[in-house]
């Protein structure tokens, strides 16, 4: 083992991949990150269509609260909309999928290479949004107002 940047008896707080663009050994490999960067350089495999309901919901979020989630949603779903824990995509077993994007939930379907966004919903329960710590919830006010306009999940 080579030299380590550690003090004996102290915990290791962060283990990160070696990044040639940041670290000082440019001849080194990024390892598994090479594959990720190569995949990200390829064009997306899926097109994302936005339903009229989702367009209205996205416009409301952005204009009323400055919340813009469509870029992240499109980035993830255009590359791979399949269920995955780290992408926070769940198969609802009824032909729909749900993706968590921060405190918001995006419902969508997939047919061939087309992902259709069906609806957006708040990610917190009504009781959490009305509870003692409601003001500490990310986008809590927006979620309460959103639920008053679009009360039910799709």
trRosetta pair geometry for C-beta under 8 A, 3 or more apart (Angstrom, degrees):
i j d omega theta_ij theta_ji phi_ij phi_ji
1 4 7.2 -2 151 -44 114 109
6 10 6.6 -165 -174 62 83 103
6 12 6.9 -39 -113 -89 126 87
7 10 4.5 49 73 4 93 130
12 15 6.3 32 153 -53 123 96
16 19 7.8 -34 138 -17 111 103
17 30 6.7 50 154 -168 125 72
17 31 6.3 -136 -150 51 114 120
17 32 7.4 -113 -113 55 141 89
17 33 5.3 133 139 -32 160 130
18 23 5.7 -57 -163 20 79 157
18 25 7.5 -27 -177 59 129 113
18 28 5.7 -62 135 133 139 141
18 29 7.9 75 83 81 119 46
18 30 6.9 -149 87 -120 76 46
18 31 7.2 93 45 -1 94 112
19 22 4.2 37 92 27 116 106
19 23 5.7 130 66 -3 61 96
19 30 6.6 33 -117 -117 49 98
19 33 7.3 -51 -99 97 77 168
20 23 6.5 -60 -107 55 26 89
20 25 7.1 -86 -118 87 77 61
20 26 5.2 87 -169 -133 105 50
20 27 8.0 176 -127 30 124 15
20 28 5.6 -175 -86 69 99 85
20 29 7.7 -32 -45 -129 125 9
20 30 6.1 -90 -2 -62 101 88
23 28 7.3 -26 89 50 125 140
25 28 4.3 57 111 -17 109 119
29 34 6.4 -39 -177 -43 92 133
30 33 3.9 -89 158 73 113 104
30 34 4.5 143 68 -51 105 76
30 37 6.9 37 93 1 162 132
31 34 6.6 173 75 0 18 97
32 35 5.7 -45 -167 29 53 113
32 36 6.8 52 140 -17 72 102
33 36 5.2 -50 -148 38 47 115
33 37 6.0 47 153 -19 74 103
34 37 6.0 -57 -147 39 28 108
34 38 6.2 29 153 -20 64 108
35 38 5.7 -54 -145 36 30 112
35 39 6.3 30 155 -18 64 106
36 39 5.8 -56 -149 37 30 110
36 40 6.3 27 154 -17 65 108
37 40 5.7 -55 -144 39 32 111
37 41 6.4 36 154 -25 64 105
38 41 5.7 -55 -151 31 31 113
38 42 7.1 37 150 -27 61 99
39 42 5.9 -49 -159 21 37 114
39 79 7.4 81 152 -163 104 122
40 79 7.7 -22 -106 -113 59 144
42 45 7.9 19 124 -50 117 86
44 47 7.6 122 108 -78 120 43
44 78 3.6 -16 -159 148 148 106
44 79 5.5 -92 -126 -74 84 56
45 78 7.4 146 47 161 52 60
45 79 6.6 72 22 -149 90 34
45 80 7.2 42 46 -73 123 63
45 113 6.3 -112 151 -144 72 110
46 77 6.4 -89 91 145 137 70
46 78 5.0 -155 72 -145 84 43
46 79 7.2 -76 27 1 100 10
46 80 7.6 150 -3 -79 125 22
46 81 6.0 -6 9 -13 176 111
46 110 7.5 -52 -136 -134 140 105
46 113 5.2 -154 -113 -177 61 69
46 114 6.8 155 -165 -100 85 16
46 115 5.1 55 157 -16 131 106
47 78 6.9 22 -112 -125 20 95
47 113 6.5 67 10 127 81 88
47 114 5.4 -22 66 -112 93 71
47 115 7.1 -170 88 28 42 75
48 73 7.5 139 -162 124 156 89
48 74 4.9 -146 43 -125 159 81
48 77 5.4 91 -94 96 122 118
48 78 5.3 -79 -27 -71 109 91
48 114 7.9 151 -95 -163 22 59
48 115 4.8 -23 -108 73 70 106
48 116 7.9 158 -162 -89 52 25
48 117 6.6 40 -179 -29 97 103
49 114 6.0 15 -6 -175 115 106
49 115 7.0 175 23 87 70 50
49 116 4.7 -20 69 -109 106 72
49 117 6.9 -156 92 17 52 75
50 54 4.9 -125 -166 89 83 120
50 55 5.2 103 136 -64 117 86
50 58 7.2 -39 -159 1 137 145
50 70 7.6 -5 -94 -133 138 124
50 117 5.1 -6 -118 48 58 122
51 54 4.8 92 54 10 80 101
51 55 7.0 -139 95 -8 41 87
51 116 6.4 67 -49 173 96 95
51 117 5.9 -136 8 89 86 69
51 118 5.8 47 -1 -122 146 33
51 119 7.5 -35 61 -59 136 54
52 55 5.5 -52 -145 34 33 115
52 56 6.5 33 156 -18 65 103
53 56 5.9 -57 -154 35 30 109
53 57 6.3 26 151 -16 66 108
53 118 7.3 8 67 168 126 45
53 119 5.6 -30 118 -98 131 77
53 154 7.8 120 117 -92 155 123
54 57 5.4 -55 -144 40 35 112
54 58 6.0 37 156 -20 69 106
54 106 7.8 58 -130 -145 124 93
54 117 4.3 68 -94 120 175 113
54 118 6.9 109 -47 89 118 11
54 119 6.2 -142 -73 -103 84 25
54 120 6.0 108 -128 -23 78 96
55 58 5.9 -54 -144 38 28 110
55 59 6.2 28 156 -19 63 108
56 59 5.8 -55 -146 37 28 111
56 60 6.3 30 155 -20 63 107
57 60 5.8 -54 -148 35 29 112
57 61 6.4 30 154 -19 64 106
57 119 7.1 97 -18 -159 158 59
57 120 4.4 175 136 37 149 120
57 146 7.6 61 -150 -149 94 109
57 150 6.4 -8 -101 -23 111 159
58 61 5.8 -54 -148 36 31 111
58 62 6.3 21 158 -12 65 109
58 68 7.9 54 -169 -134 91 59
58 69 7.3 -124 -123 52 90 84
58 70 5.4 43 -141 -55 137 120
58 120 7.1 130 -59 -22 69 149
59 62 6.0 -62 -147 42 28 105
59 63 5.8 10 165 -6 68 116
60 63 6.3 -64 -134 46 23 98
60 64 5.4 -2 177 4 65 122
60 146 7.3 133 115 -111 128 83
60 149 7.0 -138 -168 86 165 167
61 64 6.8 -61 -122 48 13 94
61 65 5.8 -52 -166 50 53 108
61 67 4.3 -74 169 75 100 104
61 68 7.3 154 114 -80 107 35
61 69 7.0 -25 123 7 156 101
61 104 7.9 13 -117 -96 152 150
61 120 7.6 -59 -37 115 138 161
61 142 6.7 68 -134 -175 78 130
61 146 7.2 20 -85 -93 88 123
62 65 7.5 -73 -105 59 7 65
62 66 6.6 30 -159 -126 47 21
62 67 6.3 -113 -82 66 44 50
62 68 5.2 52 -103 -82 103 80
64 142 7.2 139 105 -125 106 94
64 145 7.1 -139 144 117 144 146
65 139 7.1 80 157 -140 148 92
65 141 7.5 169 -115 92 125 97
65 142 4.1 33 -102 -98 168 124
65 145 7.8 162 -54 59 125 136
67 104 7.9 134 158 -44 135 139
67 139 6.2 58 -96 -117 145 127
67 142 5.9 87 -18 -163 144 169
68 71 6.4 38 141 2 104 104
69 72 5.8 -61 -168 45 62 107
69 73 5.6 61 139 -25 87 110
69 101 4.8 105 -168 127 125 139
69 102 6.9 -127 -110 28 118 115
69 104 5.7 -83 -70 54 170 149
69 106 7.4 -164 127 -58 132 125
69 120 7.8 129 66 -129 139 136
70 73 5.5 -59 -140 42 34 113
70 74 5.8 32 163 -18 70 109
71 74 6.1 -59 -147 39 24 107
71 75 6.2 27 155 -23 62 109
72 75 5.6 -53 -144 34 30 115
72 76 6.4 21 161 -12 65 107
72 101 5.7 141 98 -149 122 117
73 76 6.4 -64 -152 40 25 103
73 77 6.0 2 165 0 65 118
73 99 6.7 133 -131 93 86 141
73 101 5.5 -46 -73 -77 89 155
73 106 5.4 105 -126 -51 130 174
73 117 7.1 52 150 -98 138 133
74 77 6.3 -64 -130 49 25 97
74 78 5.5 23 173 -21 66 117
75 78 6.6 -59 -138 34 14 106
75 79 7.0 2 161 -10 52 113
76 79 6.4 -78 -164 37 26 104
76 80 7.6 -66 174 58 62 66
76 81 7.8 99 128 -94 78 59
76 87 5.7 148 -165 -157 123 109
76 89 7.8 -179 148 -53 125 119
76 99 6.8 151 100 -160 138 148
76 101 8.0 -163 22 -95 143 104
77 80 7.8 -111 -144 72 27 29
77 81 4.6 36 -149 -89 77 97
77 99 6.8 -103 -68 -38 107 162
77 108 6.6 8 -131 78 148 174
77 115 4.7 -167 161 131 118 171
77 117 8.0 134 69 -71 173 93
78 115 7.1 -125 -81 26 49 133
80 84 7.3 46 119 -16 115 143
80 87 7.3 -135 89 -68 99 169
81 89 6.7 173 -175 -144 52 156
81 97 6.5 137 164 66 100 162
81 99 7.9 -86 -146 -59 79 128
81 108 6.8 -97 -155 102 133 135
81 110 5.2 169 92 -81 140 131
81 115 4.9 159 -63 -98 154 130
82 89 6.9 121 107 99 30 144
83 89 5.0 -148 -122 109 41 93
83 90 6.0 48 -130 -129 105 21
83 91 4.5 -62 -59 -29 136 94
83 97 6.7 -147 -73 -134 80 116
84 87 4.1 49 80 29 116 108
84 88 7.7 -16 88 7 73 23
84 89 5.2 40 36 43 71 104
85 88 7.4 17 174 -78 31 41
87 99 7.2 -49 142 -134 88 104
88 99 6.0 90 102 -162 85 64
88 100 4.0 -82 157 49 132 97
88 101 7.6 169 86 -63 134 43
89 97 5.8 6 -174 173 97 122
89 98 7.2 162 -152 83 51 43
89 99 4.8 -18 -99 -97 78 83
90 97 6.6 159 79 -163 46 71
90 98 4.9 -13 58 59 99 92
90 99 7.7 179 18 -78 69 36
91 97 5.7 -38 -104 -107 48 85
92 95 7.8 -39 75 52 98 37
92 96 4.6 -11 48 81 132 87
92 97 6.2 -169 0 -101 91 26
92 98 5.8 81 -52 -14 112 100
92 107 7.8 3 -19 -136 150 98
95 109 5.9 5 148 -125 86 112
96 107 5.5 -4 -178 -172 127 99
96 108 6.9 140 -158 73 77 28
96 109 5.6 -62 -106 -78 60 81
96 118 6.6 -62 -128 22 117 155
96 154 7.6 -178 -136 101 160 113
97 107 7.3 156 80 -155 45 52
97 108 5.5 -27 63 68 93 79
97 109 7.1 146 13 -97 84 32
97 110 6.8 27 -1 -14 130 104
98 105 5.5 -10 -169 -172 109 106
98 106 7.0 148 -157 74 56 45
98 107 5.5 -24 -99 -98 76 67
98 108 7.8 149 -92 21 30 71
99 105 7.3 151 76 -158 43 55
99 106 4.7 -19 61 61 95 99
99 108 6.8 6 0 13 108 117
100 104 7.5 146 -159 81 53 45
100 105 5.9 -30 -101 -102 61 70
100 106 7.9 180 -85 19 14 78
100 123 6.3 79 -139 -117 96 131
101 104 5.0 -25 70 71 88 97
101 105 7.6 160 23 -97 75 20
101 106 5.7 34 -2 -11 120 116
102 123 7.4 -157 112 -1 55 153
102 138 6.6 -106 175 121 108 139
102 139 7.3 85 132 1 123 136
103 122 7.2 -14 145 -166 92 68
103 123 4.3 -152 -179 44 53 127
103 124 6.2 -11 -167 -28 110 97
103 137 7.0 111 -127 169 153 94
103 138 4.9 178 -29 87 136 101
103 139 5.0 -174 62 48 137 118
103 143 6.5 -76 136 -68 125 132
104 120 5.9 -14 -179 -170 116 105
104 121 7.3 146 -167 76 67 41
104 122 6.8 -63 -116 -124 60 33
104 123 5.6 -107 -73 -30 12 107
104 139 7.4 -27 -49 89 92 161
105 120 6.9 144 79 -164 54 53
105 121 4.4 -21 65 64 108 92
105 122 7.2 12 16 87 96 16
105 123 5.2 138 -34 -86 89 77
105 153 7.4 -18 90 -122 136 114
106 117 6.2 -48 -176 -140 108 103
106 119 7.8 176 -153 92 47 42
106 120 5.6 -20 -103 -106 66 75
107 117 7.6 105 79 -165 51 59
107 118 4.6 -61 106 66 96 108
107 119 4.7 9 46 55 117 82
107 120 7.4 -155 16 -77 79 26
107 121 6.9 49 -22 -5 107 107
107 153 7.2 117 -44 -176 141 93
107 154 4.9 -147 62 50 158 129
108 115 5.5 16 168 -180 136 93
108 116 6.1 163 -159 81 81 46
108 117 5.0 -42 -98 -104 101 46
108 118 5.7 174 -101 2 35 88
109 115 7.5 166 83 -154 40 52
109 116 5.1 -8 57 56 88 100
109 118 6.2 71 -11 -45 91 122
110 114 7.2 159 -153 85 53 48
110 115 5.3 -21 -100 -102 79 70
110 116 7.7 -175 -81 17 30 73
111 114 5.4 -16 67 64 79 98
111 116 7.2 13 14 -6 101 113
117 120 7.8 9 174 -54 113 83
118 154 5.3 158 129 143 110 168
119 150 7.5 178 -166 179 110 140
119 153 7.1 138 106 -168 138 55
119 154 3.4 157 21 -42 148 132
120 146 7.9 -73 112 -172 106 135
120 150 7.6 75 76 92 76 160
121 150 7.4 -129 -106 119 63 117
121 153 4.6 0 -93 -108 154 83
121 154 7.1 -132 -48 -1 114 80
122 129 7.4 0 157 -59 150 143
122 143 4.0 99 -135 -154 125 98
122 146 5.6 146 -62 84 104 125
122 147 5.4 -39 -6 -61 141 101
123 143 7.3 -84 36 -117 65 134
124 128 4.4 -114 -179 85 106 128
124 129 5.2 125 110 -54 122 93
124 137 5.8 13 -71 -164 165 147
124 140 7.2 -15 37 -113 159 73
124 143 5.6 52 40 159 109 162
125 128 4.6 97 56 5 82 101
125 129 7.0 -154 93 -2 44 88
126 129 5.8 -62 -147 43 31 109
126 130 6.1 14 158 -7 68 114
126 147 7.0 164 -94 173 88 163
127 130 6.0 -66 -141 47 29 101
127 131 5.9 48 155 -49 65 106
128 131 5.5 -43 -140 12 29 123
128 133 7.8 -38 -166 73 73 92
128 134 7.0 139 146 -98 51 75
128 137 6.6 107 145 -85 102 146
129 134 5.3 70 -176 -134 34 109
129 137 6.6 -89 -104 47 63 162
129 140 5.9 164 -133 -158 80 86
129 143 5.7 -133 -106 103 133 117
129 144 5.2 164 171 -77 130 90
129 147 7.4 151 64 7 171 149
130 134 6.0 16 -112 -76 4 143
130 144 8.0 115 -68 -108 69 118
131 134 5.4 147 59 -49 56 89
133 136 4.6 -44 180 35 87 119
133 137 6.9 106 125 -41 83 85
134 137 5.8 -42 -160 6 41 117
134 140 5.4 141 171 -173 69 141
134 144 7.8 49 -177 -56 124 129
135 140 6.3 -157 -118 73 22 155
136 140 7.4 77 63 -33 29 147
137 140 3.5 105 73 -76 100 110
137 143 7.1 -60 122 28 128 141
139 142 4.4 -52 -173 50 86 118
139 143 5.5 96 122 -32 88 95
140 143 5.6 -55 -145 34 28 111
140 144 6.5 27 158 -18 64 103
141 144 5.9 -54 -151 34 32 109
141 145 6.4 24 154 -11 66 109
142 145 5.9 -59 -145 43 31 107
142 146 5.8 37 154 -26 67 110
143 146 5.5 -51 -140 36 29 116
143 147 6.3 30 158 -20 63 105
144 147 6.0 -56 -151 34 28 110
144 148 6.8 30 151 -23 61 104
145 148 5.7 -52 -154 29 35 114
145 149 6.9 24 152 -10 65 104
146 149 6.1 -66 -158 40 33 103
146 150 6.1 -32 168 42 74 98
147 150 6.9 -75 -121 73 27 60
147 151 5.6 61 177 -115 68 54
148 151 7.0 22 -126 -74 16 88
